[in-house]
Structure formats: structure tokens, C-alpha cells
Amino acid sequence: MTFDLQMIPQTFDMLHAGLAASSVLLLLVAVSRKSKVIEKVVEKPVEKIVEVEKPVEKIVEVEKIVEVEKVIEKVVEVESKLATANTDSAMQLLSIMQQEARLIDFLKEDLTSFSDEEVGAAARVIHTGGQKVLADYVTLEHIRNEEEETRITVEEGFNPQQVRLTGNVTGQAPFNGTLVHKGWKATDMKLPKLAENYDASVIAPAEVEL
């Protein structure tokens, strides 16, 4: 195939300019359409990612709410146990101490007008009656078996309810100190069984002599 170079236009007239302008315009339109298609394709995955993140945030918030509710339930449970603690046994023992040793009468009495001899005589009655109550109903033993006023060692991991440290307490166990008191703990308590309608809050009934 051969080309006749004389057929190629040698001048750039209005027709050719219009054709050139049309070609450029069509090219721009085509490029703009491709860019819009690309933008739409890119936007769709971004929307999906946002939709996935929202449920995850809601799940985390729900878990936090559940944890807070569990803590509140535990606090309420502890408070309810403290509020409903049975004090009948303590009141019963107090009642027995009043009956045998007149303990309440002695503690509620104003002793400022009594002499030391009179207070000592009353204390002897309380001591005798109190000893009887302990012997009959409570079994006690010392927490520490060492002699008082001797040096002892409080080992690491000691129970702070059983051993109270006083004085200059610094550092960590083991501690070396002087045993001031051996301490007491109850190993057993046997109180009389209360009647069904017994009112334990009555420590001592009023006495009327006829």
C-alpha cells in the first residue's frame, strides 16, 4: 500500500480545527468518566469498613456495662448480708452475762460516787459470774503460746486479725518484738437453743416483786 503525499492537507482550515477540537473534547469526556468509575469503586469498600466498625464499638460498650453491673451486684450482695446478719447469739450471750454476773448493771452504773473498795467488791461478783459463763458456754485458747514480755518473731504471711503490731512498725515481715498479750480466740461456743418466739433483744426482763 502506498500513500500519495499530495493527498495530505497542507493547510489547517476551520474544518480540521473543528475535528481536532471534537477529538480533544471526546478524550476529556472519556477520561472524566473513567475517573468517576474509579472514585465509586474506591468509595464502596470504605463504606463497608465503617459499617463493620460500628458493631464492634457497641459490643465493647455492652461488655463494659455488664462488668459494671456485676460489680454493683456484688456490692449489693455484701451490703444485704451485713444488714441481715443474725445477732441473736451475741444478744443471748450478753443476756447470760447479765444474768450470771450483772455485767450490764455494772457497766451502766455511774461509779464516780463509789469508793475503790465498793467498785472492787462489785468487780469480784462480775469476775466470778463471768468465769462461770465462759466455762459453761465458750471454749477459748491463746493465739500465741509464748510467755508474755518475751521477745518473739512474727513471720511473713501472719494473720493481721490474730496479731496486731504496735509501736514503730516499718518495713516488711518478719518482725521482732515483745509479746505484750497472748491474745484469745474462741474455738467453740455452745449456747442454749432459743425458743421459736423468743425475743433475743430482751437482754434482761424487768423484775417486779409481789
C-alpha positions in Angstrom: 0.0 0.0 0.0 1.3 3.4 -1.0 0.3 6.9 0.2 0.1 9.9 -2.1 1.7 12.6 -0.1 -0.1 15.1 -2.3 -3.4 14.0 -0.7 -2.3 15.1 2.8 -3.8 18.5 3.5 -1.1 21.2 3.6 -3.2 23.8 5.3 -5.0 23.8 8.7 -8.5 25.1 7.8 -11.6 25.6 10.1 -12.9 22.0 9.3 -9.7 20.4 10.6 -9.7 22.7 13.6 -13.3 21.6 14.5 -12.4 18.0 14.1 -9.3 18.4 16.3 -11.4 20.2 19.0 -14.1 17.5 18.9 -11.4 14.8 19.3 -9.9 16.6 22.3 -13.4 17.1 23.9 -14.3 13.4 23.4 -11.0 12.4 25.0 -11.6 14.6 28.1 -15.2 13.2 28.5 -13.8 9.6 28.3 -11.1 10.4 30.9 -13.6 12.1 33.3 -15.9 9.1 33.1 -13.1 6.7 34.0 -12.1 8.8 37.0 -15.7 8.8 38.3 -15.9 5.0 37.9 -12.6 4.7 39.8 -13.9 7.0 42.6 -17.1 5.0 43.0 -15.2 1.7 43.2 -12.8 3.1 45.9 -15.7 4.6 47.9 -17.6 1.4 48.4 -15.0 -0.6 50.4 -14.6 2.5 52.7 -18.3 2.5 53.5 -18.2 -1.3 54.3 -15.3 -0.7 56.7 -17.2 2.0 58.6 -20.3 -0.3 58.8 -18.1 -3.1 60.4 -16.5 -0.8 63.0 -19.8 0.4 64.5 -21.0 -3.0 65.8 -17.5 -3.6 67.3 -17.8 -0.4 69.3 -21.3 -1.3 70.5 -20.0 -4.7 71.7 -17.2 -3.1 73.7 -19.7 -0.7 75.3 -22.1 -3.6 76.2 -19.2 -5.5 77.8 -18.3 -2.5 80.0 -21.9 -2.1 81.1 -22.1 -5.8 82.0 -18.9 -5.6 84.1 -20.2 -2.5 86.0 -23.5 -4.3 86.7 -21.6 -7.3 88.1 -19.6 -5.1 90.5 -22.8 -3.4 91.6 -24.5 -6.7 92.2 -21.5 -7.9 94.4 -21.7 -4.7 96.5 -25.4 -5.0 97.0 -25.0 -8.7 98.0 -22.3 -7.8 100.6 -24.5 -4.9 102.0 -27.5 -7.2 102.2 -25.5 -9.8 104.1 -24.3 -7.2 106.6 -27.8 -5.8 107.0 -29.3 -9.2 107.7 -26.6 -10.6 110.0 -28.1 -12.6 112.8 -27.2 -11.0 116.2 -29.4 -13.4 118.3 -26.3 -15.3 119.6 -24.5 -12.2 120.6 -27.6 -10.8 122.4 -28.1 -14.2 124.1 -24.5 -14.3 125.4 -24.9 -10.7 126.7 -28.1 -11.7 128.4 -26.4 -14.7 130.1 -23.6 -12.3 131.3 -26.2 -10.0 132.8 -27.9 -12.9 134.5 -24.8 -14.5 136.0 -22.6 -11.5 136.5 -24.8 -8.4 136.4 -22.5 -7.1 133.7 -24.9 -4.6 132.1 -25.9 -3.2 135.6 -22.2 -2.6 136.4 -21.3 -1.0 133.0 -24.3 1.3 133.1 -23.7 2.4 136.7 -22.1 5.8 137.5 -19.1 4.8 139.6 -17.9 8.2 140.5 -19.7 8.3 143.8 -18.4 4.8 144.9 -15.2 4.1 146.7 -12.5 1.9 145.2 -13.4 -0.8 147.8 -17.0 -0.8 146.7 -16.1 -0.9 143.0 -13.6 -3.8 143.8 -16.4 -5.7 145.6 -18.7 -5.3 142.6 -15.9 -6.3 140.2 -15.4 -9.5 142.2 -19.1 -10.5 141.6 -18.7 -9.8 137.9 -15.5 -11.8 137.7 -17.0 -14.8 139.4 -20.1 -14.8 137.3 -18.2 -14.1 134.1 -15.9 -17.0 134.7 -18.8 -19.3 135.1 -20.4 -18.2 131.8 -17.1 -18.7 129.9 -16.6 -22.1 131.4 -20.2 -23.2 130.6 -20.6 -21.9 127.1 -17.3 -20.8 125.4 -14.1 -22.6 124.7 -11.1 -20.3 124.5 -7.4 -20.6 123.6 -4.4 -18.3 123.3 -3.4 -17.2 119.8 0.3 -17.1 120.9 1.8 -19.7 123.3 5.0 -17.8 124.2 5.3 -16.2 127.6 4.3 -12.5 127.8 7.1 -9.9 128.0 9.4 -12.2 126.0 10.9 -11.5 122.5 9.2 -13.2 119.6 9.3 -13.2 115.8 6.3 -12.5 113.7 6.9 -14.4 110.5 6.0 -13.3 107.0 2.4 -14.0 106.0 1.0 -13.6 109.5 -2.8 -13.0 110.0 -3.3 -9.3 111.0 -6.6 -10.3 112.6 -4.7 -12.5 115.0 -1.6 -10.4 115.6 -1.8 -6.7 116.0 1.5 -4.8 115.6 2.1 -1.7 117.7 4.9 0.8 118.2 7.3 1.6 115.4 6.0 -0.6 112.6 8.2 -0.2 109.5 9.4 -2.4 106.7 8.3 -5.9 105.9 7.9 -9.2 107.9 9.5 -11.0 109.7 9.2 -8.6 112.7 10.9 -9.0 116.1 9.1 -7.6 119.1 7.9 -8.1 122.7 4.8 -10.1 123.3 2.5 -7.9 125.3 -0.6 -10.1 125.3 -1.1 -13.6 124.1 -4.5 -12.9 122.6 -7.6 -15.0 122.7 -9.7 -16.8 120.1 -12.9 -18.9 120.5 -12.6 -22.4 119.3 -16.2 -23.4 120.3 -19.4 -21.8 121.6 -22.4 -23.7 122.8 -25.4 -21.6 123.7 -28.8 -22.8 124.8 -31.3 -23.2 121.9 -33.7 -20.4 121.7 -37.5 -20.9 121.7 -39.3 -20.2 118.5 -40.9 -16.9 119.6 -38.0 -15.9 121.9 -37.1 -12.2 121.7 -33.3 -12.1 121.8 -33.3 -8.3 122.1 -34.6 -8.5 125.7 -31.2 -8.7 127.5 -32.8 -8.7 131.0 -36.5 -8.5 131.8 -37.9 -6.0 134.3 -38.3 -7.5 137.7 -41.5 -6.9 139.8 -41.7 -8.3 143.3 -45.2 -9.1 144.6 
